[in-house]
């Protein structure tokens, strides 16, 4: 039972107000009127007996109590949304076969959770899961070997495939912990240590190369690494520096104590992770699976990544349909 006077709508309003910093932004997100948003916030603060927001500032800023309560609020709302997502994918009993491809960025915890949810809803379905790099997953969905695929979007259009955006995954700078302070800055690290490149056969490697070329930046060609965890291990050991994304960084959890992560020292860029489905899937299954994926990513990737690297807030984010 919720504390007396604390409502789910009040929590949703508070979360929206914290994100946008204005009553108008919260109203647009929640679909409430401006007076209704203000009333929800007054009710919530009265029920808790503390000010969550400094109403005298524009944009509105959270108080220390508000920042602490926001962490709890997000956990509660994520769990409720995830529970709704789990219910959403229950209508899969009519499927006899499902071939699903998921990029290996999610193969630690998220993919097993997704497979568990799907398999529980498909008791009589033959289920096949493929985990691989994005370029292999994309080729398989193009060839019709997969019904659904979660992969990074490429610049090449995919005919007869419908895309459901999932998450914006910005690129970040990674090196050995302490290297930036020792060298005197990120640029100094980039000049003194080799660039650890992703294999150019992989989509992520091509995306990074294209962006650097567009900026007129060129680095040595000493290292080109195919395995993501090998690349992160070399960065952690101080062999060189690398560009990756928060999804890649979070996947290398056992090396976090040996790595440091920074925003890019040049023009930022990001990749988009999407769910792809053959356009002959006219039912609601792809939309439901995409919705569930968003909730899983929010709970299992975005929340812990932003807790570890707060400056990612708003940069690493879900993409709504």
Secondary structure, DSSP 4 states (H G I P E B T S, - for coil): -PPTT--HHHHHHHHHHHHHSSHHHHHHHHT--HHHHHHHHHHHHHHHTS--EETTSSS-EE-HHHHHHHHHHHHHHHHHHHHHHHHHTTTTTT-SEEEEEEEGGGTTTHHHHHHHHHHHH-TT-EEEEEEE-HHHHHHHHHTT--SEEEEE--SS--TTEEEEEEEEEEEEEEEETTHHHHHTSHHHHHHHSEEEEEPTTSHHHHHHHHHHHHTT-----SEEES-HHHHHHHHHTTSEEEEEEHHHHHHTGGGGGGEEEE--SSS--EEEEEEEEETT--SSHHHHHHHHHHHHHIIIIIHHHHHH-GGGBTTBEE---
